Each structure stands twice: as structure tokens, then as C-alpha cells.
Amino acid sequence: MKHFRFSIIFTIICLGLSAWWGFSHGPEAGINAMFKALLITAILAVMEVSLSFDNAVVNASVLRNWDAFWRRLFLTVGILVAVFGMRLLFPLLIVGVTADMSMVEVAKLALNDPASYSEKLMLHHAEIAAFGGMFLLLVFLNFLFDDGKDTHWFHWLEEKLSSLASVPAMSVFIALIALLIMAGAVGGETKLAVVMSGIWGVVVYVGVKAIGHMLEGSGGGDEEGEKSLSSSGSSNVVKAGIGGFLYLEVLDASFSFDGVIGAFAITSDVVIIMLGLAIGAMFVRSMTIFLVEKGTLEAYIYLEHGAHYAIGALAVIMLVSGTGVHVPELVTGLIGVAFIVWAVLSSIAHSKRESA
């Protein structure tokens, strides 16, 4: 319980704020509105956890190589960026830039006319999906195209794909093909914006990995450094320092896009959305530390694989949803959970075979 103590306290505070907000704000303010706000906040929190559990596993695969200082930074500064930066300020920034409004004006719009704010944000769902989808797709592809992995879940598939690590920028090549397919399926007015957003997703991914590589100072020579950037899986991912911190924050941002957009399908109240997603984000952080300190990744050897396959599925769903195809949030969450459960069961079966 010690790993989740702060998350539980944080949840109680957020639920208290949610109850106060529902009771005292809006046209239906009162007892009924208070209980409705509490219910929606709880639903959003559960949705965020279900969508981001695979995020916690991947975070743990990076964080287990960090020292205590960087873990504390991830839990303090990192959670502030995750909750307030990505789940509150970033959507406001998107609306402000595209609608040519100041942040103050957008904040007032979100509080006073949440329906209009939601509409303006949803107008740019395709660009958001392109950026987040491309970043997550590269995370998944670089996990597959890693000839340094010793453990393969789907051995026949992963062993063949890992051999493609020797092809320069293979993951970027496949990701750009996916982006072109997505761009071909959207309307003419947003085609250029989608392509540019997707390219920015690639640029941010490669840029963060490059920063991490330089800060690591591995000194492995040009050939080894090139390999680290082109085919980094769990063993080559940025392991510590500023580069690793940036990697995890951008990864969390890519996951949060899906949660923020999905939240507006449940409610247009920005305050309730932020409180619900904040609870989920806090529990994801706690789960990350729990997985690291309990050695869960070592005990369940396919758990990291399952998380990456869930990330790949989420990336595809984001790219598809950017073309206008609606994928229910329940389906998105269940796919991630299914891969995680499958990986755990496969790990248990593997351990029994090894013991036998």
C-alpha cells in the first residue's frame, strides 16, 4: 500500500474538489450535480488508468535503471507536467493557437462555455492523433526492430523483425508510410496539417532519443551510436538523466492525447476532466514505481512485450481515429488490458515450463 498512499490521498482531494465544483457551479448546481460530478470523475480516472497501464509498464522498463534522484524527479516535476501541462494547459494552447486567442481567453471559454471549447478542440483531433500516433508507433516499431533483445514473446515473428534492425531508419520508413495512408484518408483542408503534425511526431521522437544518446555519453563509437538511435528497444532506450526524463514525458503526452479527447465524449466540463485524468495519471505514476521496486518486469518476462504491443495497437487506433473513424474508448482500453493480461499469463506459463 505504501506505493499508492499518496495516490489515494490525492484521489480523495480531487474527489472533494469535484464534489464542491458540481455542487456550486453550473446551471444544475446542487446535490444531484455533486453526485453526477463525482461519478464522472471516477469514470474518467478508471478510463485513464485502463488506457495508460501499458504506459506504466514501459515507464518502469526505463525507470528501473535510474537512481533515486531521477525517480523522485519523475514523481514530482514529472507529475506536474503530466497533470497540469498535458491534461490542462496543452489543450488550452491548441485552441489558443488555432483560434488566435490568448490563453486567458481560452481558459474563460473553457470554464464559461465548455461546449464551444470542446468543439474547437475536437476540430483538431486529426492533427493531435497524427502527432501522438506517430510517436507511439515509433516506440512500438523500435521495440520490434531490436536485434539486442534476448527474449521474444512471439518468437517466430519477433526474431524475423529484429533482423530488420540492420536496415537504416526502418522504423521511420514504416511510420511515414502509415502517415501517408492516414493523410490520404482525411479531407483536403486538413491534409497538410495532418502531415506536418505527423512529421513533428517523428522529429520529436528522434530528437529526444538523440538528446538522450548524447547525454548518456556512451562512447560506443559511431556504429554503436547509430544502432542506438535506429533500433532502440528496452535495452537501448534512454536510461537516465534529462534525455530519459524527456522521453517519458513525451511518451506520457502521447498517451494523454487519447485520454483528453475521449474525456470530452463523456463530459465537456474542463474542471471535471482535469480532476479525473489527474487521478488516473497519479495512479499510473504509482504503478510505475510499484513495478520497478517489486521487480515485476523480471518476474513476468513478457510484460514489457505486452505493453509495447498495446502501444502499437493504440498508435494504430489513434491514426485511424484521425481519419474520422470513431473507435469507442472502451475498445481502446480493453485492447491494452487484453495484451497485458495475455503477457502475464504467458509469463506464468513460461515460468512453469522453466521450473519443470
Helices and strands as residue ranges (DSSP letters): G 2-4, H 5-24, H 31-63, H 68-80, I 81-89, H 90-99, H 103-112, H 114-122, H 125-144, H 155-162, G 163-166, H 170-185, H 188-216, H 221-230, H 241-263, H 270-293, H 296-299, H 303-321, H 329-355
